[in-house]
């Protein structure tokens, strides 16, 4: 129930600030919390527009696509991720949470 309420609040705020990547990221978390992984992946994709959130949002988008069994989309997202040189998968995963 809390995730559904959060979704409503984030969507309402996005009507005013549609370019706010942090709101899109938070909406993705709220949708994922409801088990709506395909929708969450779309929201995380929107949050990737921010350079600051690009890697974290991309990793969360990949996670949501995996949970939604969207394998072709997952492959595209993983190929497009730009991980910092020397960053291992565990560190990248921690960043995404």
Buried (B, 14 or more C-beta within 10 A) or exposed (E): EEBEEBBEEBEEBBEEEEEBBBBBBBBBBBBBBBEBBBBBBBBBBBBBEBEEBBBBBBBBBBBBBBBBEBEEBBEEBBEEBEBEEEEEEEEBEEBBE
